[in-house]
């Protein structure tokens, strides 16, 4: 027998665990789309204020991620993809996640209001509310359309960026919002098709679980068809131009072809090649969004030289 | 040899404290930079009367 014992209290979080709480990978998409929103707007913003605005839009997104992890810790613990997140793995206490999420939400909205304007701050506050209350607390566990409506939260950043520069909401920012909103369902349903057991084990009513995989394949095709006119319509506004239109035509044709291939397959075919088509469409959908927003940026960058825009 | 060897938890705490300290330092710099830009741009320092075109109120000397 010995008197030396190890103290087995709750684990202490490292700084990296708090960073993980803010979902840095999601934040990178928020930073990119908000940056595009601010840069393609017709009003120029002082670089310092643009930087501060983007930073606090990203922090607001991160804060909503922390609140989502606080609320969803029970289902995150069941799913393979999420069981190592800081709260379910015990590295960060549930109360800490709530405190950090609430504190950073308030701080990010306040600082965005001071750096740009209160419309942008209001939109950020609404985005956090929408993601945490409407999506995480309400829809995620109650309807298979969770992804469709929850996708709106991820669609707000370019609209907030545009509002930072112009102080208004316009057809351009609404179309950038609609582009991400319509892109989200086929993107996530392609993921749900090959992350087979995760959502059903956690009891989350994903379309694959409630309506079956045949219906999910049909939904991917329908939403990709609806996405195409939205992407092309954005090209006819002041942020579009020939580069964007060429890019949108090619990328939408490729996305439609991928969705068509997913629709044509059945489960036996998908299992035979380990969901190769579903995985490639999911990967492609990431490039799709990145390249379309990159094209908006290219149009804005080339405009002073007489190339971009119509 | 140190009398009390560092436990892993001490390095983790140091890392966390350093991270929080640097974050707070960065926040101060951001607020300072933002203030400088706002003040240089001028808008917030002007009184409402000056912004509106400055008609002196009745009973005051110009």
Boltz contact constraints between the chains, C-beta under 6 A:
constraints:
  - contact:
      token1: [A, 14]
      token2: [B, 12]
      max_distance: 6.0
  - contact:
      token1: [A, 14]
      token2: [B, 15]
      max_distance: 6.0
  - contact:
      token1: [A, 14]
      token2: [B, 16]
      max_distance: 6.0
  - contact:
      token1: [A, 15]
      token2: [B, 15]
      max_distance: 6.0
  - contact:
      token1: [A, 15]
      token2: [B, 16]
      max_distance: 6.0
  - contact:
      token1: [A, 15]
      token2: [B, 19]
      max_distance: 6.0
  - contact:
      token1: [A, 46]
      token2: [B, 37]
      max_distance: 6.0
  - contact:
      token1: [A, 48]
      token2: [B, 33]
      max_distance: 6.0
  - contact:
      token1: [A, 48]
      token2: [B, 37]
      max_distance: 6.0
  - contact:
      token1: [A, 49]
      token2: [B, 37]
      max_distance: 6.0
  - contact:
      token1: [A, 52]
      token2: [B, 30]
      max_distance: 6.0
  - contact:
      token1: [A, 52]
      token2: [B, 34]
      max_distance: 6.0
  - contact:
      token1: [A, 115]
      token2: [B, 34]
      max_distance: 6.0
